[in-house]
Amino acid sequence: MFAMSKKLIKHADLFDGKNEKLKENVNIVIENNLVKEVFSGEISEENFDEIIDASGLTAIPGLTDAHVHVSHNQSDRNYEARVDEMAVRSTRVAKDMLLRGFTTIRDAGGVTYGLKKNIDNGFIDGPRIYPSNAYISQTCGHADKRHSPIAEHLPDGSWTSPTLQQHLNYVADGPAEVLRAVREQFILGASQIKIMAGGGVSSTYDPIQTVQFTYEEMKAAVDAAKDFGTYVMAHLYTPASIQRAVKAGVKSLEHTNLMDDETAKIISETADVWVMPGPQFGRPIESHGDNQPESILKKAAFVRAGEEIATEAINKYNLNIVFGTDSFGDPDYIEKHQLEDFSYFKKRFGSFKGLVAATGNVYELTKLTTYQNPYPDGKIGVLEEGSYADILLVKGNPVIDLDILADEDNIKLIMKDAKVYKNIL
């Protein structure tokens, strides 16, 4: 796929994705699409196809947003789009994310097969995608996307809801149905599985307090994913949902805004469990581009009320976190808020921890995908020998001030797979 090439980034101060202290005035040698060397000192500039002078800038790994929904991109929540319309619109959403510096995303549910395939083969521009494919939900769960009780599940297994009929969301009840639902996602190349383990803000019929899926159902999903070499991520907010998921073996906890001290302690005592503590609810309540019903606004306010306690618990027990924005809906809304979330992460967790959540911690998270990792040839989230050449050059030092990344004008160069997509040096 890659023609033989050799590139040099010189005179950069470097954040490697893990260590708080920058490496000063280093050279980054790139061969094909991988970082070959990182070192200080003199270097001959002969035989390089491209040389980039990064004097006065900080080189950091390409960013990862570990919770997005690129295909859920409609402005009107009541409009049920055809799958081809969602896929076409997702090409813009994905490219925009890349041009904001997100060289990798973990899609937490949606239509990604064709998008990912054509980004990876170079046909369109976008970030690397770790796909979950369809959400898996119980009946009357967060991804049971019937807009009205009139929509039916017919005796032949089909649905009168277009979203459910197209299996954009997958409703399953009982361990046997959950097993089938999980295995269906692997046919489409899922690198991990997404289940709905508790009530949601944007859904109509499930209160936030509901615990969704029994222990046996969650365990069935976890066992099926483990048999395929990977893990389960779960949407949840409440202590009851979180504790059941951890007990069942879920490895990535999404949102967790109502977490309490006891639950955080349980997470801290369980190996390889990650928390995606977003979206950031510190900002004023506003819609994702449509007119939200009053019931949804009330649920959003209820969830937000617990965020301060959850943040304190995460910091107290030093839980493993990854950066995620839950970006979905109108592309203009995503553009407004995706980078802005770094400022909220700074307020909650500090600059260094917030930056690691979008870089080095992601590298550790990808290890849970083992042989299902769709990008096994290089390291993601770190900037060292053997990393993919996914690199940002940034004005200032985001290790000490994460607000820098909230302003895309501070991101002077975006490189993915050694190809430059933005250069305003």
C-alpha positions in Angstrom: 0.0 0.0 0.0 2.8 2.4 0.9 5.5 3.4 -1.6 9.0 3.3 0.0 9.6 6.7 1.6 11.7 8.3 4.3 10.8 11.5 6.1 12.3 13.5 8.9 10.7 15.8 11.5 13.6 17.7 13.1 14.0 20.0 16.2 10.8 18.9 17.9 10.0 18.8 21.6 8.3 15.5 21.9 5.6 14.1 24.2 5.7 10.3 23.8 2.2 9.6 25.1 3.3 8.4 28.5 5.9 10.6 30.2 5.2 14.0 31.6 8.6 15.4 30.7 9.1 16.3 27.1 12.1 15.1 25.1 13.7 18.3 23.8 15.0 19.0 20.3 14.6 15.5 18.9 14.6 14.0 15.4 11.8 11.7 14.3 12.7 9.4 11.4 9.8 7.9 9.5 10.1 5.1 7.1 7.0 4.3 5.1 4.2 4.7 7.6 6.1 3.9 10.8 8.4 5.8 13.2 11.8 4.3 12.7 13.8 6.3 15.2 13.5 9.0 17.8 16.8 10.6 19.0 18.6 13.8 19.8 21.7 15.0 18.1 22.9 15.8 14.6 21.6 14.0 11.6 22.4 14.1 7.9 19.5 15.4 5.9 20.4 13.5 2.8 18.2 10.8 1.4 15.0 12.0 3.0 11.9 12.5 0.7 10.5 15.2 3.0 12.0 17.3 5.9 9.7 19.1 8.3 11.3 21.7 10.7 9.3 21.5 14.0 11.4 24.2 15.8 9.4 25.7 18.6 6.6 23.1 18.4 5.6 20.0 20.4 5.2 16.7 18.6 2.5 14.5 20.1 0.9 11.2 19.1 -2.2 11.6 16.9 -5.2 11.9 19.1 -7.9 9.2 19.7 -11.5 9.9 20.5 -12.5 6.6 22.2 -16.2 7.1 22.0 -17.9 8.5 18.9 -20.8 7.5 16.6 -19.8 8.7 13.1 -22.9 7.2 11.4 -25.4 8.7 13.8 -25.2 12.1 12.1 -28.7 13.4 11.6 -29.9 16.7 12.8 -33.4 15.5 13.6 -33.6 12.7 16.2 -37.0 11.6 14.9 -35.8 11.2 11.3 -35.0 7.6 10.5 -32.4 7.7 7.7 -31.7 5.0 5.3 -28.4 3.2 5.9 -26.9 4.5 2.7 -27.7 8.1 3.7 -26.0 7.6 7.1 -23.0 6.1 5.4 -22.6 8.9 3.0 -22.9 11.6 5.7 -20.4 9.6 7.8 -17.6 10.3 5.3 -17.8 14.0 6.1 -17.9 13.4 9.9 -14.9 11.1 9.7 -12.8 13.5 7.5 -13.6 16.4 9.8 -12.5 14.4 12.8 -9.1 13.7 11.1 -8.7 17.4 10.3 -9.2 18.1 14.0 -6.3 15.9 14.9 -8.1 12.7 15.7 -6.1 10.1 13.7 -7.9 7.2 15.4 -11.5 6.8 16.7 -13.3 4.0 18.5 -16.8 3.9 17.1 -19.2 3.0 19.9 -22.0 1.8 17.7 -23.2 2.4 14.2 -22.6 1.7 10.5 -18.8 1.6 9.9 -17.9 -1.3 7.7 -17.8 0.5 4.4 -16.4 3.7 5.8 -13.5 1.9 7.6 -12.7 -0.2 4.6 -12.4 2.7 2.3 -10.5 4.9 4.7 -8.0 2.0 5.2 -7.6 1.4 1.5 -7.0 5.1 0.9 -10.2 5.8 -1.2 -11.4 8.5 1.3 -9.8 10.4 4.1 -10.5 9.7 7.7 -9.1 8.4 11.0 -8.4 4.8 11.8 -11.6 3.2 13.2 -12.0 0.6 15.9 -15.5 -0.5 15.1 -18.2 -2.0 17.4 -20.8 -2.2 14.6 -24.4 -2.4 15.9 -25.2 -1.6 19.5 -26.6 -4.6 21.4 -29.6 -3.8 23.6 -32.3 -5.6 25.5 -35.9 -5.0 24.6 -36.9 -1.6 26.0 -33.2 -0.8 26.4 -31.2 2.2 25.4 -30.8 1.0 21.8 -34.4 -0.2 21.3 -34.9 2.6 18.9 -38.7 2.4 18.4 -40.0 5.9 18.3 -43.5 4.6 19.3 -44.9 1.6 21.0 -46.8 1.1 17.8 -43.6 -0.3 16.2 -43.6 -4.0 16.5 -41.3 -7.0 16.7 -43.1 -9.4 14.3 -43.3 -13.2 14.8 -40.9 -13.9 11.9 -38.2 -11.9 13.7 -38.5 -8.7 11.6 -39.3 -5.2 12.8 -41.6 -2.5 11.7 -38.9 0.0 13.0 -36.5 0.8 10.1 -33.6 1.2 12.4 -34.1 -2.2 14.0 -35.0 -3.9 10.8 -31.6 -2.8 9.3 -29.8 -4.0 12.5 -28.2 -0.7 13.0 -29.1 -1.5 16.6 -29.5 -5.1 17.6 -32.1 -6.1 20.2 -31.5 -9.4 22.0 -33.0 -11.0 25.1 -31.6 -13.9 26.9 -28.1 -15.4 26.7 -28.8 -17.3 23.5 -29.9 -14.2 21.6 -27.0 -12.1 23.0 -24.5 -14.7 21.8 -26.0 -14.5 18.3 -26.0 -10.7 18.3 -22.3 -10.6 19.4 -21.2 -13.1 16.8 -23.1 -11.2 14.1 -20.9 -8.1 14.8 -17.7 -10.1 14.3 -18.8 -11.0 10.7 -18.6 -7.3 10.0 -15.2 -6.9 11.6 -15.9 -5.7 15.1 -12.8 -5.1 17.1 -14.8 -4.9 20.3 -18.5 -5.3 21.2 -20.8 -2.5 22.5 -23.7 -3.4 24.8 -26.3 -1.2 26.5 -26.1 -2.0 30.2 -28.3 0.8 31.6 -30.7 3.6 30.8 -29.9 6.4 28.4 -30.4 10.1 28.1 -31.4 10.2 24.4 -33.7 7.2 24.4 -37.4 7.4 25.1 -38.6 4.5 27.1 -35.8 3.5 29.6 -35.3 5.6 32.7 -31.7 6.3 33.6 -32.0 4.2 36.7 -32.8 1.0 34.8 -30.2 -1.8 35.0 -30.2 -3.4 31.5 -29.3 -7.0 30.8 -29.1 -9.6 33.5 -25.8 -10.8 34.8 -26.1 -13.9 32.7 -26.8 -11.9 29.5 -23.8 -9.6 30.1 -21.6 -12.7 30.8 -22.7 -14.3 27.6 -21.6 -11.2 25.7 -18.3 -11.1 27.6 -17.6 -14.8 27.0 -18.4 -14.6 23.3 -16.2 -11.6 22.9 -13.4 -13.3 24.8 -13.7 -16.3 22.6 -13.0 -14.0 19.7 -10.0 -12.4 21.4 -11.5 -9.1 22.5 -13.6 -7.3 25.0 -17.0 -5.7 25.7 -17.6 -2.0 26.2 -20.9 -1.0 28.0 -23.0 2.1 28.1 -24.0 2.7 31.8 -24.4 5.5 34.4 -25.4 4.1 37.7 -23.5 2.1 40.4 -25.9 -0.9 40.0 -25.2 -1.1 36.3 -21.5 -0.5 36.6 -21.0 -3.1 39.4 -23.0 -5.8 37.5 -20.9 -5.1 34.3 -17.6 -5.3 36.2 -18.7 -8.5 37.8 -19.6 -10.0 34.4 -16.2 -9.1 33.0 -16.9 -5.9 31.0 -13.6 -4.1 30.4 -14.6 -0.6 29.1 -17.2 1.4 31.1 -18.8 4.2 29.1 -20.0 7.4 30.8 -20.2 6.3 34.5 -21.4 9.8 35.4 -23.3 8.5 38.5 -20.4 6.4 39.9 -20.0 6.5 43.6 -17.0 5.8 45.9 -17.8 2.1 46.5 -18.1 1.5 42.8 -14.9 3.2 42.0 -13.1 1.1 44.6 -14.5 -2.1 42.9 -13.2 -0.9 39.6 -9.8 -0.2 41.0 -9.5 -3.7 42.4 -10.4 -5.3 39.0 -7.7 -5.8 36.4 -7.8 -4.2 32.9 -10.9 -2.1 33.4 -11.1 1.2 31.6 -13.4 4.2 32.1 -14.6 6.6 29.4 -16.0 9.4 31.6 -17.7 11.5 28.9 -19.3 13.4 27.4 -18.4 16.4 29.4 -21.5 17.7 31.0 -20.0 20.9 32.4 -21.2 22.9 29.4 -24.7 24.4 29.2 -27.4 21.9 28.1 -28.1 22.1 24.4 -29.3 19.9 21.7 -27.3 17.9 19.2 -29.0 19.9 16.4 -32.6 19.0 17.0 -35.4 20.0 19.4 -35.0 17.7 22.3 -38.1 16.7 24.3 -38.4 17.9 27.8 -38.0 14.3 29.1 -34.6 14.0 27.6 -33.4 17.4 28.9 -34.5 16.3 32.4 -32.6 13.0 32.1 -29.5 15.0 31.0 -29.7 17.2 34.0 -30.1 14.1 36.3 -27.0 12.6 34.9 -25.0 15.8 35.2 -25.8 16.1 38.8 -23.5 13.2 39.6 -20.5 14.1 37.5 -18.6 15.9 40.3 -18.8 13.0 42.6 -17.8 10.6 39.8 -14.8 12.7 38.9 -13.7 12.8 42.5 -14.0 9.0 42.7 -12.0 8.5 39.5 -9.2 10.7 40.8 -9.2 9.2 44.3 -8.7 5.7 43.0 -6.6 6.8 39.9 -8.8 4.8 37.6 -7.7 4.1 34.0 -9.4 6.6 31.8 -9.6 7.2 28.0 -10.8 10.4 26.3 -14.2 10.2 24.6 -16.7 12.8 23.5 -19.8 10.7 22.5 -19.8 12.8 19.4 -23.0 12.2 17.3 -25.7 14.1 15.6 -25.3 17.2 13.5 -21.8 17.6 12.1 -21.7 21.3 13.0 -22.4 20.4 16.6 -19.6 17.9 16.7 -17.2 20.4 15.2 -18.1 22.9 17.9 -17.5 20.5 20.8 -15.2 17.7 20.0 -11.9 19.6 20.7 -13.6 21.8 23.3 -13.9 18.6 25.5 -10.2 18.8 26.2 -10.9 21.9 28.3 -13.4 20.0 30.3 -11.0 17.1 30.7 -8.4 19.5 32.0 -10.9 20.8 34.6 -11.8 17.3 35.7 -8.5 15.4 35.6 -5.7 17.9 34.9 -3.7 18.5 31.7 -1.3 15.6 31.8 -3.8 12.9 32.8 -6.3 14.3 30.2 -3.7 14.2 27.4 -2.6 10.7 28.3 -6.3 9.7 28.2 -6.3 10.6 24.4 -2.9 9.1 23.7 -0.9 6.6 25.7 -3.8 5.1 27.6 -5.4 4.3 24.2 -2.3 2.2 23.3 -2.9 0.1 26.5 -6.6 -0.2 25.6 -5.9 -1.5 22.1 -4.0 -4.4 23.7 -7.3 -5.8 24.8 -8.3 -6.4 21.2 -5.4 -8.9 20.7 -5.7 -10.6 17.3 -8.9 -8.6 16.5 -6.8 -5.4 16.4 -7.4 -4.0 12.9 -4.1 -2.2 13.0 -1.5 -4.7 14.2 1.5 -3.4 12.3 2.2 -0.3 14.5 1.6 1.3 17.9 -1.3 3.7 18.3 -1.4 6.5 20.9 2.4 6.7 21.5 5.2 8.3 19.7 8.2 6.1 19.7 10.0 3.5 17.6 7.4 1.2 16.0 4.6 3.7 16.3 2.4 4.5 13.3 3.5 7.9 11.9 0.3 9.5 13.3 1.8 12.8 14.6 0.6 16.3 15.5 2.8 19.3 15.7 1.3 21.7 18.2 2.0 25.3 19.3 2.7 25.2 23.0 2.9 22.3 25.5 -0.4 20.5 26.0 1.1 18.4 28.8 1.0 21.5 31.1 -2.0 23.2 29.4 -4.6 21.0 27.7 -6.6 24.0 26.7 -4.1 24.3 23.8 -5.8 21.4 22.0 -9.2 23.0 22.4 -8.2 25.5 19.7 -7.6 23.8 16.4 -5.5 26.8 15.3 -2.8 25.5 17.7 -2.6 22.3 15.8 -0.2 23.3 13.1 0.4 19.9 11.3 -1.6 16.7 11.2 0.1 13.6 9.9 -1.5 10.1 9.6 0.3 7.1 8.2 3.1 9.6 7.3 0.8 11.5 5.0 0.2 15.2 5.9 -3.4 16.2 6.0 -3.0 19.7 7.5 0.0 22.0 7.4 -0.2 25.6 8.6 3.4 25.9 9.7 
